[in-house]
């Protein structure tokens, strides 16, 4: 993977680097109720926490070669509407985990499908991964629909895998293999 952050353009979107200048967006975005509830993870408490999390999940992830996460903008605007990318990149086993989030205002418009299609192709072509994994809450119907539409297959349930809202919660494990993607999904 290159050391220069790869900006990608699709039909309607620009996938760009998220920097420290985007900390206010990060704070607001990851405190939107639908995003908190969909990811079953509380947002940053304050701007200091937002800066620290942004550095960890975006900047350091790319700098350290453990993944890459793009900010999603609509063409013609630099305003972020979501993010998507990869983390826990294991080069030895050729696999990576994916994550994504989208402002609810843009839900149901194919925005995340378009962004995910671009990054999946990037993962297989540039990062040379063989397997992409996704963990998703069984309650997150939009995410389940997205993953299935992209060709991910449910592998199982990770029972009480996470702790959210005062209780243990399950996660579904999905995966997408390079050969499945190449054999006709996209």
C-alpha positions as CSV (number, residue, x, y, z in Angstrom):
1,X,0.0,0.0,0.0
2,X,1.3,3.5,-0.8
3,X,2.3,6.0,1.8
4,X,0.3,8.7,0.2
5,X,-3.4,8.6,1.1
6,X,-5.4,7.3,-1.9
7,X,-8.3,9.5,-2.7
8,X,-11.0,7.7,-4.7
9,X,-13.8,9.0,-6.9
10,X,-17.0,7.2,-7.8
11,X,-20.0,8.3,-9.8
12,X,-21.4,10.5,-7.0
13,X,-18.8,10.4,-4.2
14,X,-15.2,11.4,-3.3
15,X,-13.6,9.2,-0.7
16,X,-10.9,11.3,1.0
17,X,-8.6,11.4,3.9
18,X,-10.0,12.4,7.3
19,X,-7.6,14.7,9.2
20,X,-7.4,16.4,12.5
21,X,-9.3,19.3,10.9
22,X,-12.3,17.1,10.8
23,X,-12.5,16.6,14.6
24,X,-15.7,18.6,15.0
25,X,-17.4,16.5,12.3
26,X,-16.1,13.4,14.1
27,X,-17.6,14.6,17.4
28,X,-21.0,15.4,16.0
29,X,-21.2,12.5,13.6
30,X,-20.3,9.8,16.1
31,X,-22.9,11.2,18.6
32,X,-25.8,10.9,16.1
33,X,-28.2,8.5,17.9
34,X,-28.7,6.2,14.9
35,X,-24.9,5.8,14.5
36,X,-24.3,5.2,18.2
37,X,-27.2,2.6,18.3
38,X,-26.2,0.9,15.0
39,X,-22.6,0.4,16.1
40,X,-23.6,-0.3,19.7
41,X,-20.8,2.0,20.8
42,X,-21.1,5.4,22.6
43,X,-19.7,8.5,20.8
44,X,-16.9,10.6,22.1
45,X,-17.7,12.5,25.4
46,X,-15.9,15.7,24.3
47,X,-13.7,17.2,21.7
48,X,-10.5,15.9,23.4
49,X,-11.9,12.3,23.1
50,X,-13.0,13.0,19.5
51,X,-9.5,14.1,18.5
52,X,-8.0,11.0,20.2
53,X,-10.4,8.6,18.6
54,X,-10.0,10.2,15.1
55,X,-6.3,9.9,15.4
56,X,-6.6,6.2,16.5
57,X,-9.2,5.1,14.0
58,X,-8.2,7.2,11.0
59,X,-4.8,8.8,11.0
60,X,-2.8,6.2,13.0
61,X,-4.5,3.3,11.2
62,X,-3.2,4.4,7.9
63,X,0.2,5.7,9.2
64,X,0.9,2.3,10.9
65,X,-0.2,0.2,7.9
66,X,-2.9,-1.6,9.9
67,X,-5.7,-0.3,7.7
68,X,-7.2,2.6,6.0
69,X,-10.5,4.6,6.5
70,X,-11.9,7.1,4.1
71,X,-14.2,10.0,4.7
72,X,-17.2,10.0,2.4
73,X,-18.2,13.3,0.6
74,X,-20.6,14.0,-2.2
75,X,-18.9,15.3,-5.3
76,X,-18.7,19.1,-5.3
77,X,-18.6,19.2,-1.5
78,X,-15.9,18.7,1.1
79,X,-18.4,18.0,3.9
80,X,-18.3,14.5,5.3
81,X,-21.4,12.4,5.3
82,X,-19.9,9.2,6.6
83,X,-16.8,7.0,6.6
84,X,-15.8,3.6,5.6
85,X,-12.7,1.5,5.6
86,X,-10.6,-1.3,7.0
87,X,-8.7,-2.0,10.2
88,X,-7.0,-5.0,11.8
89,X,-5.2,-5.7,8.5
90,X,-3.3,-9.0,8.9
91,X,-0.9,-9.2,6.0
92,X,0.2,-12.7,6.9
93,X,-3.3,-14.2,6.7
94,X,-4.4,-11.7,4.0
95,X,-7.5,-10.5,5.8
96,X,-9.0,-7.3,7.1
97,X,-12.1,-6.1,9.0
98,X,-14.4,-3.4,7.6
99,X,-16.4,-0.8,9.2
100,X,-18.7,2.0,8.0
101,X,-21.1,4.7,9.1
102,X,-23.4,7.1,7.4
103,X,-25.4,10.2,8.4
104,X,-29.0,9.0,8.4
105,X,-30.0,11.8,6.1
106,X,-28.2,9.9,3.3
107,X,-29.5,6.5,4.2
108,X,-31.4,4.5,1.5
109,X,-29.8,6.4,-1.4
110,X,-27.2,3.8,-2.3
111,X,-24.4,6.0,-0.9
112,X,-22.8,3.4,1.3
113,X,-23.2,0.7,-1.4
114,X,-21.3,2.9,-3.8
115,X,-18.6,3.7,-1.3
116,X,-18.2,0.1,-0.2
117,X,-18.0,-1.2,-3.7
118,X,-15.0,1.1,-4.3
119,X,-13.2,0.2,-1.1
120,X,-13.8,-3.6,-1.6
121,X,-12.2,-3.4,-5.0
122,X,-9.3,-1.4,-3.5
123,X,-8.8,-4.1,-0.8
124,X,-8.7,-6.9,-3.3
125,X,-6.6,-5.1,-5.9
126,X,-4.2,-2.9,-4.0
127,X,-4.1,-4.3,-0.4
128,X,-4.1,-7.8,-1.9
129,X,-6.4,-9.2,0.8
130,X,-8.3,-12.5,0.3
131,X,-10.9,-12.0,3.0
132,X,-12.9,-9.1,4.4
133,X,-14.8,-9.5,7.6
134,X,-17.6,-7.5,9.1
135,X,-19.1,-7.6,12.5
136,X,-22.7,-6.3,12.7
137,X,-25.4,-6.0,15.3
138,X,-28.4,-8.4,14.6
139,X,-30.6,-5.3,15.2
140,X,-28.9,-3.2,12.5
141,X,-31.2,-4.0,9.5
142,X,-29.7,-1.4,7.2
143,X,-26.2,-2.9,7.7
144,X,-27.4,-6.4,7.3
145,X,-29.1,-5.5,4.0
146,X,-25.9,-3.6,2.8
147,X,-23.6,-6.6,3.5
148,X,-25.9,-9.1,1.9
149,X,-26.3,-6.9,-1.1
150,X,-22.5,-6.7,-1.5
151,X,-22.2,-10.4,-1.4
152,X,-21.0,-10.9,2.1
153,X,-22.0,-14.2,3.7
154,X,-23.1,-14.7,7.3
155,X,-20.7,-17.1,9.0
156,X,-22.2,-17.2,12.4
157,X,-23.2,-15.5,15.6
158,X,-20.6,-14.3,18.2
159,X,-22.7,-14.7,21.3
160,X,-22.5,-11.9,23.9
161,X,-19.5,-10.5,22.0
162,X,-20.0,-6.9,23.0
163,X,-21.4,-4.9,25.9
164,X,-23.9,-2.1,25.1
165,X,-26.5,-0.2,27.0
166,X,-25.9,-2.2,30.1
167,X,-26.1,-5.7,28.7
168,X,-24.1,-8.2,26.7
169,X,-25.1,-8.3,23.0
170,X,-24.5,-10.6,20.1
171,X,-22.7,-9.8,16.8
172,X,-23.1,-11.5,13.5
173,X,-19.9,-12.3,11.6
174,X,-20.0,-11.8,7.8
175,X,-17.2,-12.4,5.3
176,X,-16.5,-11.7,1.7
177,X,-13.8,-13.7,-0.2
178,X,-11.9,-12.3,-3.2
179,X,-13.0,-15.3,-5.4
180,X,-16.6,-14.7,-4.5
181,X,-16.3,-11.0,-5.4
182,X,-14.5,-11.9,-8.7
183,X,-17.0,-14.6,-9.7
184,X,-19.7,-12.2,-10.4
185,X,-20.8,-10.0,-7.7
186,X,-19.1,-6.9,-9.1
